[in-house]
Amino acid sequence: MLDTGISPQRSIGRNPRMDLYLDLAQLISGFLLVGFLWTHMVFVATIIIGVNTFNSLAQFLDDYYLSYVGIPFIGLVALIHVIVVCRRIPNRYQDYWRHARTIMHFDTWTWIFQVVTALGIAFLAGIHVFLVIMGWPIEADTSAARMHAFWWFYLVLLILGEYHAGFGIYRQFVKWGWIKRKTIGFALKSITVIIVALGLAALWVFVQLGGALR
């Protein structure tokens, strides 16, 4: 498989063992972040069942300090992930872009969009976390008011997040050769469709609830 995330020039002189450790750190941190993203979306989607269900879950996470531990932990994992991934970014992005247009390789283009969506997610997720903390504790009414006012913001974050997560996991499975491309591609597309559907449904419910509260 063509390693589209690193140029030959940057690989010269690398310590193979250190490269392996960093690749494992990227793999583990990526899986943790995707697991959090999908679990978080399932939790948010409890608003579809009802306001009481959403508030009860939020209260449970608050009472047992899971939110207070989880948010800093995920932030640390995200920081580690960014650091180990950044070493794969080529020195000259223009050369890589020209190379991608020349060979027209699917994995090359997915890597480019991984970088683009990562930048978008870092910016939007930072704003999201800030708004959530400023409106603490998490409650259905507070979340509904926020999403009613900024539904477009959360729609973009949903799309970028799920694209980045789906193709990120796909690239890792292909890189390590665990599952065939078509098999893992179909499985991840199916999961992504389900998660996005849950996210859209939850967003719609929150927007409707936020409109009713005005």
C-alpha positions in Angstrom: 0.0 0.0 0.0 1.2 3.5 -0.8 1.9 5.4 2.4 0.3 8.7 1.4 0.8 10.4 4.7 4.6 10.9 4.6 7.2 11.8 2.0 10.3 9.6 1.5 12.5 12.6 2.3 11.0 12.9 5.8 11.4 9.2 6.5 15.2 9.2 6.0 17.0 8.9 9.3 13.9 7.9 11.3 14.1 5.4 14.2 12.0 2.4 13.1 11.1 1.5 16.6 10.1 5.1 17.5 8.1 5.2 14.3 6.3 2.1 15.4 5.5 3.5 18.9 4.2 6.7 17.3 2.1 4.8 14.8 0.6 2.8 17.7 -0.1 6.0 19.6 -1.9 7.4 16.6 -3.9 4.1 16.3 -4.9 4.0 19.9 -5.7 7.7 20.3 -7.7 7.5 17.0 -9.7 4.6 18.2 -10.4 6.3 21.6 -11.5 9.5 19.9 -13.8 7.6 17.4 -15.2 5.5 20.2 -15.9 8.7 22.2 -17.5 10.4 19.2 -19.9 7.5 18.5 -20.7 7.0 22.1 -21.3 10.7 22.6 -23.6 10.8 19.6 -25.6 7.9 21.1 -25.9 9.7 24.4 -27.0 13.0 22.7 -29.6 11.0 20.6 -31.4 10.1 23.9 -33.2 13.4 23.4 -35.2 11.5 20.7 -36.7 9.3 23.4 -37.5 12.3 25.6 -36.3 15.2 27.6 -36.4 13.3 30.9 -34.2 10.5 29.5 -31.6 13.0 28.2 -31.6 14.9 31.5 -31.4 11.7 33.6 -28.3 10.5 31.6 -26.7 13.9 31.9 -27.3 14.0 35.7 -25.9 10.4 36.0 -22.7 11.5 34.2 -22.5 14.6 36.5 -23.2 12.8 39.8 -20.5 10.2 39.2 -18.0 12.8 37.9 -17.8 11.0 34.6 -18.1 14.3 32.7 -15.5 16.0 34.8 -13.0 13.1 34.1 -14.1 12.4 30.6 -13.7 15.9 29.1 -10.1 16.5 30.2 -9.2 12.9 29.3 -10.6 13.2 25.8 -8.8 16.6 25.5 -5.5 15.0 26.3 -6.1 12.1 23.9 -6.9 14.6 21.2 -3.7 16.6 21.9 -1.7 13.4 21.7 -3.4 12.4 18.4 -2.7 15.8 16.8 1.0 15.6 17.8 1.6 12.2 16.4 -0.4 12.8 13.3 1.3 16.1 12.5 4.6 14.4 11.8 2.9 12.8 8.7 2.2 16.2 7.2 4.6 16.8 4.2 7.0 19.7 4.4 5.7 21.2 1.2 1.9 20.8 0.9 1.9 22.1 -2.7 4.1 19.2 -3.8 1.7 16.7 -2.2 -1.3 18.3 -3.8 0.3 18.1 -7.2 1.3 14.5 -6.5 -2.3 13.6 -5.5 -3.8 15.1 -8.7 -1.2 13.2 -10.8 -1.8 9.6 -9.4 -5.5 10.1 -8.5 -5.2 7.5 -5.7 -8.3 7.2 -3.4 -6.2 6.9 -0.2 -4.2 9.9 -1.2 -7.3 12.1 -1.5 -8.8 10.7 1.8 -5.7 11.7 3.6 -5.9 15.3 2.2 -9.4 15.6 3.3 -8.4 14.1 6.7 -6.1 17.0 7.2 -8.7 19.6 6.1 -11.5 18.2 8.3 -9.1 17.9 11.3 -8.4 21.6 11.1 -12.1 22.3 11.0 -12.9 19.9 13.8 -10.2 21.4 16.1 -11.7 24.9 15.7 -15.4 24.0 15.9 -15.0 21.4 18.7 -13.1 23.9 20.8 -15.9 26.4 20.5 -18.5 23.6 21.3 -16.6 22.6 24.5 -16.3 26.2 25.5 -20.1 26.8 25.1 -21.0 23.6 26.9 -18.7 24.5 29.9 -20.1 28.1 30.0 -23.7 26.7 30.1 -22.9 23.9 32.7 -24.6 21.8 33.9 -25.8 20.0 30.7 -29.6 20.1 30.4 -32.0 19.5 27.5 -33.3 23.1 27.7 -29.9 24.7 27.6 -28.7 22.4 24.8 -31.9 23.1 22.8 -31.5 26.8 23.1 -27.9 26.6 21.9 -28.6 24.3 19.0 -31.7 26.3 17.9 -29.5 29.4 17.7 -26.5 27.7 16.0 -28.0 24.7 14.2 -25.8 25.3 11.2 -22.7 25.2 13.4 -23.6 21.8 14.7 -24.6 20.5 11.3 -21.1 21.3 10.0 -19.5 19.8 13.1 -21.5 16.6 12.7 -20.5 16.2 9.0 -16.9 17.0 9.5 -16.6 14.8 12.6 -18.2 11.7 11.1 -16.3 12.0 7.9 -13.0 12.3 9.8 -13.9 9.4 12.1 -15.1 7.1 9.4 -12.2 7.5 7.0 -9.7 7.7 9.8 -10.7 4.2 11.0 -10.8 3.0 7.4 -7.2 4.2 6.8 -6.0 2.5 10.0 -7.6 -0.9 9.2 -6.1 -0.7 5.7 -2.7 0.4 6.9 -2.4 -2.5 9.4 -4.0 -5.0 7.0 -6.5 -6.3 9.4 -9.6 -6.4 7.1 -10.1 -6.2 3.4 -10.8 -2.8 2.0 -14.3 -3.5 0.7 -15.3 -5.2 3.9 -14.2 -2.5 6.2 -15.4 0.2 3.8 -18.9 -1.2 3.7 -19.0 -1.7 7.5 -17.8 1.8 8.3 -20.1 3.4 5.7 -23.0 1.6 7.4 -22.0 2.8 10.8 -21.4 6.3 9.6 -24.9 6.5 8.0 -26.5 5.3 11.3 -24.5 7.8 13.4 -25.2 10.7 11.0 -28.9 9.8 11.0 -29.0 9.8 14.8 -27.2 13.1 14.9 -29.6 14.7 12.4 -32.6 13.4 14.2 -31.2 14.6 17.6 -30.4 18.0 16.1 -33.9 18.3 14.6 -35.5 17.5 18.0 -33.2 20.0 19.8 -34.0 22.7 17.3 -37.8 22.1 17.6 -37.5 22.1 21.4 -35.4 25.3 21.3 -38.0 27.0 19.1 -40.8 26.0 21.6 -38.9 27.5 24.5 -38.6 30.9 22.8 
